[in-house]
């Protein structure tokens, strides 16, 4: 996780984006656009189907602030 954040901070530095003129969080918006706002993870037998080195990470680029996490489970009709 530390390496991911270090990489994002190096390719998307603070304080050089046109959007900063609006609300001074251009870097946060770009980082969020790169990573995306959602993920789909299969669940089998009540367990997340992640690889050995995979994790679910929540990244806050425009905070700290209170956020709501929504988890939606859908049943595959196979």
C-alpha positions as CSV (number, residue, x, y, z in Angstrom):
1,X,0.0,0.0,0.0
2,X,2.8,2.4,0.8
3,X,4.4,1.9,-2.6
4,X,1.1,2.5,-4.3
5,X,0.6,5.8,-2.5
6,X,4.2,6.8,-3.1
7,X,3.7,6.1,-6.9
8,X,0.5,8.0,-7.1
9,X,2.0,11.0,-5.2
10,X,4.9,11.0,-7.7
11,X,2.9,10.9,-10.9
12,X,0.1,13.2,-9.5
13,X,1.7,15.9,-7.4
14,X,-0.3,18.4,-5.5
15,X,-0.9,22.0,-6.5
16,X,-0.4,22.0,-10.3
17,X,-3.8,21.2,-11.8
18,X,-6.4,23.6,-13.3
19,X,-9.1,22.1,-11.1
20,X,-7.2,23.5,-8.1
21,X,-8.7,26.9,-9.0
22,X,-12.2,25.5,-8.2
23,X,-11.6,23.7,-4.8
24,X,-7.9,22.9,-4.5
25,X,-8.3,19.2,-4.8
26,X,-7.3,18.4,-8.4
27,X,-4.7,15.8,-7.4
28,X,-7.4,13.9,-5.3
29,X,-9.8,13.8,-8.3
30,X,-7.1,12.5,-10.7
31,X,-5.9,9.8,-8.2
32,X,-9.5,8.7,-7.7
33,X,-10.1,8.6,-11.5
34,X,-6.9,6.4,-11.9
35,X,-8.0,3.9,-9.2
36,X,-11.7,4.0,-9.8
37,X,-14.6,4.3,-7.4
38,X,-15.8,0.7,-7.2
39,X,-14.7,-2.9,-7.4
40,X,-16.4,-6.3,-8.0
41,X,-15.1,-9.2,-6.1
42,X,-16.6,-12.7,-6.4
43,X,-17.6,-14.4,-3.1
44,X,-17.6,-18.2,-2.8
45,X,-18.5,-20.1,0.3
46,X,-18.7,-16.9,2.3
47,X,-15.1,-15.9,1.4
48,X,-13.8,-13.2,-0.9
49,X,-12.1,-14.8,-3.9
50,X,-8.9,-12.8,-3.8
51,X,-5.4,-14.0,-4.9
52,X,-2.7,-14.7,-2.4
53,X,-1.3,-11.2,-2.6
54,X,-4.6,-9.3,-3.2
55,X,-6.3,-7.0,-0.7
56,X,-9.2,-4.6,-0.6
57,X,-7.9,-1.1,0.1
58,X,-9.8,2.1,0.8
59,X,-7.9,5.2,-0.2
60,X,-9.0,8.7,0.9
61,X,-7.3,11.4,-1.3
62,X,-9.5,14.4,-0.3
63,X,-9.8,14.2,3.5
64,X,-9.9,13.0,6.1
65,X,-13.7,13.0,6.0
66,X,-16.5,10.7,6.8
67,X,-17.5,8.4,4.0
68,X,-20.2,5.8,3.5
69,X,-19.1,2.4,2.1
70,X,-21.9,0.5,0.2
71,X,-21.6,-3.2,-0.2
72,X,-24.0,-4.9,-2.6
73,X,-24.2,-8.6,-2.9
74,X,-25.8,-10.1,-6.0
75,X,-26.6,-13.8,-6.6
76,X,-25.3,-15.2,-9.8
77,X,-28.1,-17.3,-11.4
78,X,-25.9,-20.2,-12.7
